[in-house]
Amino acid sequence: MSIEDDLLVVRRGSVTAPAGCGKTHTIAAALRQHRGHLPVLVLTHTNAGVCALRLRLRSLGVPASAYRVATIDGFAKRLAATFPRRSQINPGVLELNNPGADYPAISQAAITVLEGRHLDGVLSATYSRLLVDEYQDCSQTQHRIVNNLALALPTCILGDPMQAIFGFAERLVDWQADVLTNYPSIGVLNIPWRWLNAGTGDLGTWLLGARHELERGHKIDLRTLPQRIECIQVAPDQGDIRRQVTMRIRAATGQGSVLVIGDARNVAGRHQLAGQTPGATVVETVDLRDLTSFGRNFDPIAADATARLLNFASSLMTNLAAAQTLQRLASLRVGRARNQATQMEAALLMFEEERTLRAAHGAVMAMREQEQVRVYRHEVLERCLRALEQASDGRCSFHEATIRERERFRQRGRPLARKNVGSTLLLKGLEAEVAVILHPEAMDARHLYVALTRASHRIVVCSPTPVLPS
């Protein structure tokens, strides 16, 4: 039997799936064969994974009745919310105002429900079996949730220990000790389909070999790379060269995209790079923390409201010159300005006069349309505008509206632009024609492997050393 067949029949099993070797397709092919009257529950770790699965299932013509897809955290939240008494959940936790504390509380509430064994019959009457994708990214608490589900449902998990790069307060699952002992291997995917389909099979073969070396604790020598990987030697402090490399890189085809993988520890630096690179867009975290924080703290009638609005907009768009704009507004108010107010300045003055969220919306729109301004954080800007519009009628607070927009963004995942700037954590699970790795010297073996496997056609590595990980 094939791995696709096994996924539908074994009581417990696991599949090791290196990057680009058809894991999503394998899940989709299995579900296409599913003939049971109950759907298969498919859980994964990220919303981007949920989006990828749904798109692939749709493209293969898998009927929607054959499956239900969710993140592990999302499924836990639904369990806790559906059975609030048994889960003993505090309703306020479900609003996720403090994700760092709320998600652990939701997970624990789901465990409380599951370990009571009251839902075993409900689960087995609702789903035929359970598949869990990206299992290497599960925390021990999430592993505990899946183990409890596996007592009620036949369960298979899929993942790659070399892509276990997410960090939690608690440790991630150990593939050998936690996974294979509970879910015996039913196979390993070892054909580099991503690169074969792109006509770059030599690159895919090299990456599988590199994975083997990195997994064994060995290093890779960039001087031995295939032609599709370009190594540019730079000193650690040569940020200008890295920026220039980013600016000149183009996709392999007219329809393709580029992933720029920056320093995971330097969020401000990645944002600055995107702002300085024409056409670049920041890949945002799913919690949209900047937006919800602004939604919580922005008060249109506060004395510093204009400054807050300008400073937040300046973190999303270039060339707003917040300090100089505030000085211009002060001059315009007292009639000392020599030049007439621009459209943006007029909109800000109107906001200062009206002090409403609707006027704030108009001011942000005017900022976006200002000449020489370029948006490099599109998702945050669009959702900020939508939240301001929703809250303008008074039916919800601006903060509540930003939370709604965050949840919509979670469900949608991260859309790709032509050139995208992020970290390995943000770009994991995404694929582009070209990947630019700016700080490989700061990566361990797993982060390096994830970064290298994001591109289907070409990889550009800017490194002070030809031997990685350093």
Wavefront OBJ file of the C-alpha trace (Angstrom):
o trace
v 0.000 0.000 0.000
v 1.067 3.616 -0.563
v 1.486 6.175 2.195
v -1.784 7.792 1.057
v -3.574 4.477 1.626
v -1.954 3.975 5.020
v -3.097 7.400 6.213
v -6.679 6.189 5.930
v -6.345 2.762 7.565
v -3.695 2.611 10.293
v -4.747 3.098 13.902
v -1.660 5.155 14.702
v 1.202 6.207 12.461
v 3.601 8.947 11.401
v 5.152 10.197 8.155
v 8.468 12.056 7.983
v 8.196 14.662 5.237
v 11.182 16.863 4.264
v 10.385 20.276 2.806
v 9.100 20.280 -0.750
v 8.546 16.524 -0.928
v 4.787 16.573 -1.367
v 3.423 16.407 2.164
v 0.416 18.608 1.425
v -0.255 16.699 -1.783
v -0.030 13.395 0.114
v -2.677 14.558 2.577
v -4.866 15.788 -0.259
v -4.465 12.532 -2.210
v -5.462 10.529 0.865
v -8.562 12.644 1.457
v -9.535 12.343 -2.176
v -9.738 8.573 -1.606
v -11.748 8.929 1.603
v -15.156 7.290 1.252
v -16.391 7.291 4.843
v -19.598 9.035 5.812
v -17.794 11.055 8.508
v -15.187 13.701 7.609
v -11.505 13.448 8.497
v -10.346 16.038 11.024
v -7.125 17.662 9.811
v -5.177 19.787 12.283
v -2.056 21.801 11.585
v 0.084 24.293 13.409
v -0.391 27.529 11.451
v -3.121 29.378 9.630
v -0.875 29.471 6.569
v -0.908 25.669 6.682
v -4.701 25.676 6.882
v -4.906 27.935 3.823
v -2.427 25.779 1.875
v -4.356 22.613 2.672
v -7.705 24.088 1.721
v -6.368 25.409 -1.570
v -4.734 22.095 -2.458
v -7.815 20.094 -1.513
v -9.985 22.388 -3.595
v -7.618 22.176 -6.574
v -7.704 18.374 -6.454
v -11.474 18.302 -6.328
v -11.722 16.837 -2.820
v -15.327 17.320 -1.663
v -15.650 19.620 1.332
v -17.692 16.926 3.095
v -14.563 14.721 3.294
v -12.629 16.869 5.766
v -12.563 19.608 8.396
v -9.372 21.677 8.650
v -8.259 23.814 11.605
v -5.206 24.761 13.615
v -4.592 22.870 16.840
v -5.017 26.092 18.807
v -8.180 26.961 16.902
v -9.669 23.527 17.563
v -8.749 23.816 21.251
v -10.412 27.221 21.417
v -13.593 25.833 19.851
v -13.646 22.940 22.330
v -13.206 25.274 25.292
v -15.862 27.711 24.016
v -18.388 24.980 23.158
v -18.102 23.312 26.568
v -17.356 26.223 28.921
v -18.483 24.447 32.107
v -16.518 21.282 31.496
v -13.487 23.219 30.286
v -13.721 25.694 33.170
v -12.640 28.452 30.787
v -12.765 32.131 31.711
v -14.826 33.688 28.864
v -12.520 36.717 28.739
v -9.602 34.484 27.771
v -11.321 33.614 24.472
v -10.972 37.240 23.310
v -7.181 36.730 23.136
v -6.356 40.192 24.437
v -3.205 38.719 25.962
v -2.156 35.897 23.603
v 0.905 34.949 25.628
v -1.268 33.982 28.584
v -4.566 33.256 26.849
v -3.434 30.510 24.474
v -1.933 28.372 27.271
v -5.151 28.825 29.257
v -7.245 27.749 26.255
v -5.033 24.695 25.683
v -5.353 23.690 29.309
v -9.130 24.117 29.149
v -9.267 21.841 26.086
v -7.166 19.241 27.900
v -9.537 19.404 30.855
v -12.466 18.599 28.548
v -10.653 15.817 26.699
v -9.138 14.104 29.729
v -12.568 13.885 31.270
v -13.308 11.429 28.404
v -16.849 12.836 28.153
v -16.339 13.765 24.505
v -14.895 10.490 23.187
v -18.267 9.378 21.846
v -18.990 12.812 20.400
v -15.619 12.909 18.629
v -15.944 9.411 17.179
v -19.477 10.223 16.010
v -18.276 13.454 14.365
v -14.989 12.485 12.683
v -13.732 9.292 11.064
v -10.073 9.869 11.951
v -7.449 12.522 12.689
v -4.507 13.746 10.603
v -2.068 16.247 12.134
v 0.288 18.197 9.892
v 3.508 20.084 10.815
v 3.742 18.012 13.968
v 7.357 18.984 14.634
v 6.119 22.431 15.684
v 3.827 21.154 18.422
v 4.517 22.026 22.018
v 4.246 19.408 24.722
v 0.815 20.788 25.618
v -0.375 20.458 22.020
v 1.098 16.946 21.953
v -1.004 16.190 25.003
v -4.123 17.447 23.200
v -3.410 15.224 20.188
v -2.674 12.198 22.383
v -6.077 12.639 24.000
v -7.773 12.948 20.619
v -5.929 9.796 19.514
v -7.699 7.837 22.251
v -10.976 8.525 20.456
v -9.878 8.703 16.814
v -7.442 6.761 14.587
v -4.548 9.194 14.226
v -1.665 9.798 11.818
v 0.783 12.660 12.067
v 3.084 14.219 9.473
v 6.085 16.460 9.887
v 9.804 17.036 9.596
v 12.037 17.280 12.670
v 14.476 19.422 10.666
v 11.824 22.130 10.405
v 11.153 22.366 14.153
v 12.012 26.051 14.568
v 9.138 27.476 16.578
v 10.000 28.420 20.143
v 7.683 28.098 23.128
v 8.035 28.576 26.863
v 7.875 24.780 26.942
v 9.916 22.498 24.712
v 8.706 21.138 21.398
v 7.993 17.466 20.830
v 10.986 15.217 20.338
v 10.527 13.280 17.091
v 12.210 10.159 18.386
v 11.021 10.083 21.987
v 7.556 11.643 21.702
v 6.499 10.945 18.133
v 7.864 7.641 16.886
v 7.261 5.850 20.183
v 3.567 6.769 20.081
v 3.024 6.923 16.321
v 5.205 4.346 14.491
v 6.621 5.376 11.128
v 4.614 4.366 8.075
v 7.008 5.994 5.594
v 9.330 8.828 4.569
v 8.677 11.178 1.637
v 11.903 11.477 -0.363
v 11.101 12.872 -3.818
v 11.777 16.663 -4.175
v 8.557 17.445 -6.039
v 8.729 21.217 -5.502
v 11.921 21.420 -7.545
v 11.090 18.691 -10.042
v 7.875 20.513 -10.902
v 9.855 23.754 -11.339
v 12.412 22.083 -13.591
v 15.143 22.503 -10.973
v 15.500 18.918 -9.814
v 19.249 19.328 -9.301
v 18.567 21.943 -6.634
v 16.029 19.710 -4.897
v 18.433 16.768 -4.877
v 21.184 18.933 -3.385
v 18.837 20.236 -0.685
v 17.855 16.690 0.335
v 21.556 15.879 0.639
v 22.145 19.047 2.652
v 19.280 18.097 4.961
v 20.926 14.737 5.616
v 24.238 16.418 6.487
v 22.648 19.053 8.718
v 20.532 16.445 10.498
v 23.711 14.505 11.309
v 25.269 17.626 12.823
v 27.585 18.316 9.880
v 28.152 21.648 8.143
v 27.617 22.564 4.499
v 30.234 24.373 2.424
v 28.783 27.123 0.261
v 31.767 26.823 -2.074
v 30.373 23.498 -3.258
v 26.872 24.755 -4.031
v 25.093 24.032 -7.316
v 24.785 26.863 -9.829
v 21.281 27.738 -8.699
v 22.642 28.902 -5.336
v 24.692 32.093 -5.286
v 26.930 32.883 -2.314
v 27.898 36.525 -1.703
v 30.565 36.889 0.964
v 29.959 39.893 3.230
v 31.222 40.994 6.622
v 28.722 40.833 9.526
v 28.416 44.639 9.647
v 27.962 45.206 5.905
v 24.268 45.926 5.983
v 24.476 48.151 2.913
v 25.634 45.282 0.710
v 22.832 43.051 1.987
v 20.323 45.800 1.254
v 21.701 46.306 -2.243
v 21.466 42.578 -2.906
v 17.839 42.631 -1.776
v 17.027 45.592 -4.020
v 18.438 44.028 -7.200
v 17.020 40.508 -6.849
v 14.115 39.678 -9.120
v 11.873 36.623 -9.428
v 12.807 33.945 -11.918
v 9.652 34.513 -13.984
v 7.320 37.434 -14.529
v 4.686 35.944 -12.246
v 6.955 34.791 -9.421
v 7.820 36.211 -6.021
v 10.884 36.697 -3.830
v 11.295 35.907 -0.126
v 13.881 37.971 1.733
v 14.828 36.181 4.954
v 16.236 38.661 7.435
v 17.542 38.541 10.978
v 14.911 36.874 13.174
v 16.109 38.868 16.204
v 15.781 42.278 14.571
v 12.169 43.076 13.727
v 12.836 46.808 13.378
v 15.731 46.079 11.042
v 13.510 43.936 8.790
v 10.874 46.646 8.712
v 13.523 49.237 7.856
v 14.839 47.027 5.059
v 11.329 46.677 3.597
v 10.834 50.426 3.802
v 14.101 51.044 1.942
v 13.516 48.417 -0.762
v 11.211 49.440 -3.614
v 8.331 47.011 -3.974
v 9.057 45.157 -0.737
v 6.340 44.199 1.749
v 6.660 43.060 5.357
v 5.321 39.582 6.144
v 3.346 40.151 9.349
v 2.940 38.003 12.436
v -0.533 36.498 12.688
v -1.256 38.232 15.992
v -0.924 41.706 14.371
v 0.257 42.934 17.741
v 1.121 46.430 16.485
v -2.426 46.911 15.234
v -4.233 45.633 18.324
v -1.910 47.625 20.586
v -2.682 50.768 18.606
v -6.381 49.925 18.765
v -6.200 49.595 22.534
v -4.255 52.824 23.148
v -5.553 55.222 20.496
v -8.047 57.770 21.820
v -9.114 60.361 19.211
v -9.848 62.982 21.867
v -6.497 62.628 23.640
v -4.086 65.555 23.442
v -1.480 63.462 21.628
v -3.921 61.721 19.265
v -2.545 63.338 16.113
v 1.006 62.409 17.023
v -0.032 58.820 17.794
v -1.877 58.546 14.486
v 1.065 59.934 12.534
v 3.647 57.802 14.298
v 1.647 54.628 13.770
v 1.129 55.435 10.098
v 4.868 56.113 9.800
v 5.536 52.542 10.890
v 3.521 51.341 7.881
v 4.435 53.852 5.166
v 7.546 55.701 4.042
v 8.163 59.454 3.722
v 5.512 60.701 6.132
v 8.087 62.671 8.178
v 5.998 62.650 11.339
v 8.030 65.227 13.296
v 8.115 67.743 10.432
v 4.420 67.183 9.705
v 3.520 67.956 13.311
v 5.516 71.200 13.071
v 3.701 72.103 9.855
v 0.337 71.470 11.493
v 1.280 73.787 14.350
v 2.177 76.528 11.848
v -1.019 75.976 9.855
v -3.154 76.233 12.993
v -1.869 79.735 13.816
v -1.684 80.897 10.208
v 2.108 81.194 10.022
v 2.675 78.633 7.269
v 3.798 80.102 3.943
v 2.485 77.213 1.818
v -1.089 76.023 1.626
v -1.974 72.804 3.455
v -1.559 69.623 1.483
v -4.420 67.152 1.228
v -2.834 65.098 4.012
v -2.323 68.118 6.260
v -5.890 69.268 5.646
v -7.183 65.816 6.602
v -5.132 65.867 9.807
v -6.419 69.332 10.693
v -9.962 68.090 10.101
v -9.255 65.188 12.451
v -8.021 67.618 15.108
v -11.228 69.592 14.716
v -13.655 66.647 14.704
v -11.768 64.150 16.942
v -13.654 61.165 15.541
v -12.605 57.762 14.258
v -14.174 58.615 10.904
v -11.921 61.652 10.619
v -8.956 59.485 11.648
v -9.870 57.109 8.818
v -9.891 60.028 6.380
v -6.502 61.218 7.627
v -4.895 57.797 7.160
v -6.400 57.519 3.676
v -4.933 60.935 2.826
v -1.527 59.830 4.135
v -1.590 56.786 1.898
v -2.403 58.916 -1.140
v 0.293 61.507 -0.433
v 2.880 61.852 -3.205
v 6.140 59.935 -2.605
v 4.536 57.823 0.157
v 4.903 54.056 -0.247
v 3.136 51.449 1.864
v 5.377 48.574 2.968
v 3.110 47.035 5.611
v -0.009 46.566 3.539
v -1.845 44.091 5.748
v -1.622 46.225 8.894
v -2.643 49.366 7.016
v -5.639 47.788 5.290
v -6.888 46.222 8.489
v -6.381 49.437 10.425
v -8.519 51.271 7.870
v -11.187 48.585 8.039
v -11.194 48.696 11.844
v -11.519 52.494 11.882
v -14.414 52.245 9.449
v -16.170 49.534 11.484
v -15.798 51.452 14.753
v -16.902 54.782 13.273
v -20.592 53.979 13.668
v -20.206 53.341 17.404
v -21.385 49.728 17.344
v -18.016 48.534 18.622
v -14.859 50.082 20.002
v -11.809 50.617 17.821
v -9.940 48.020 19.880
v -12.690 45.467 19.358
v -12.608 46.172 15.635
v -8.831 45.605 15.480
v -9.300 42.256 17.249
v -11.919 41.260 14.661
v -9.523 42.188 11.867
v -6.762 40.188 13.520
v -8.993 37.121 13.609
v -9.901 37.568 9.934
v -6.194 37.786 9.143
v -5.549 34.587 11.105
v -8.089 32.756 8.983
v -6.764 34.129 5.725
v -3.066 33.431 6.329
v -0.204 35.405 4.843
v -0.675 36.405 1.208
v 2.520 36.823 -0.824
v 3.494 40.010 -2.654
v 6.182 40.230 -5.338
v 8.956 40.801 -2.772
v 8.418 39.784 0.861
v 10.589 40.482 3.907
v 10.369 38.265 6.980
v 12.156 35.749 9.181
v 12.350 31.970 8.932
v 9.514 31.744 11.455
v 7.259 34.002 9.385
v 8.176 32.508 6.012
v 8.112 28.853 7.024
v 5.512 27.035 4.962
v 5.684 29.635 2.202
v 7.299 29.127 -1.186
v 8.686 31.540 -3.775
v 10.798 31.327 -6.891
v 13.742 33.082 -5.246
v 14.936 33.279 -1.641
v 17.514 35.755 -0.321
v 19.093 34.709 2.987
v 20.659 37.786 4.583
v 21.960 36.548 7.941
v 22.723 32.809 7.731
v 25.548 33.254 10.232
v 22.877 33.801 12.912
v 20.999 30.573 12.074
v 21.267 27.099 13.521
v 20.978 24.012 11.307
v 17.176 23.906 11.349
v 16.623 27.580 10.602
v 19.197 27.338 7.820
v 17.459 24.319 6.303
v 14.062 26.056 6.413
v 15.553 29.163 4.775
v 17.277 27.183 2.016
v 14.133 25.261 1.107
v 11.851 28.272 0.562
v 12.888 28.797 -3.079
v 12.019 26.669 -6.079
v 14.382 28.280 -8.626
v 17.217 30.248 -7.059
v 18.810 30.937 -3.664
v 21.076 33.890 -2.817
v 23.047 33.642 0.425
v 24.833 36.644 1.971
v 27.311 35.212 4.456
v 30.585 36.237 6.122
v 31.652 32.585 6.103
v 31.332 29.912 3.416
v 30.802 27.158 5.999
v 27.394 26.989 7.708
v 25.986 26.819 10.287
v 28.708 28.962 11.780
l 1 2 3 4 5 6 7 8 9 10 11 12 13 14 15 16 17 18 19 20 21 22 23 24 25 26 27 28 29 30 31 32 33 34 35 36 37 38 39 40 41 42 43 44 45 46 47 48 49 50 51 52 53 54 55 56 57 58 59 60 61 62 63 64 65 66 67 68 69 70 71 72 73 74 75 76 77 78 79 80 81 82 83 84 85 86 87 88 89 90 91 92 93 94 95 96 97 98 99 100 101 102 103 104 105 106 107 108 109 110 111 112 113 114 115 116 117 118 119 120 121 122 123 124 125 126 127 128 129 130 131 132 133 134 135 136 137 138 139 140 141 142 143 144 145 146 147 148 149 150 151 152 153 154 155 156 157 158 159 160 161 162 163 164 165 166 167 168 169 170 171 172 173 174 175 176 177 178 179 180 181 182 183 184 185 186 187 188 189 190 191 192 193 194 195 196 197 198 199 200 201 202 203 204 205 206 207 208 209 210 211 212 213 214 215 216 217 218 219 220 221 222 223 224 225 226 227 228 229 230 231 232 233 234 235 236 237 238 239 240 241 242 243 244 245 246 247 248 249 250 251 252 253 254 255 256 257 258 259 260 261 262 263 264 265 266 267 268 269 270 271 272 273 274 275 276 277 278 279 280 281 282 283 284 285 286 287 288 289 290 291 292 293 294 295 296 297 298 299 300 301 302 303 304 305 306 307 308 309 310 311 312 313 314 315 316 317 318 319 320 321 322 323 324 325 326 327 328 329 330 331 332 333 334 335 336 337 338 339 340 341 342 343 344 345 346 347 348 349 350 351 352 353 354 355 356 357 358 359 360 361 362 363 364 365 366 367 368 369 370 371 372 373 374 375 376 377 378 379 380 381 382 383 384 385 386 387 388 389 390 391 392 393 394 395 396 397 398 399 400 401 402 403 404 405 406 407 408 409 410 411 412 413 414 415 416 417 418 419 420 421 422 423 424 425 426 427 428 429 430 431 432 433 434 435 436 437 438 439 440 441 442 443 444 445 446 447 448 449 450 451 452 453 454 455 456 457 458 459 460 461 462 463 464 465 466 467 468 469 470
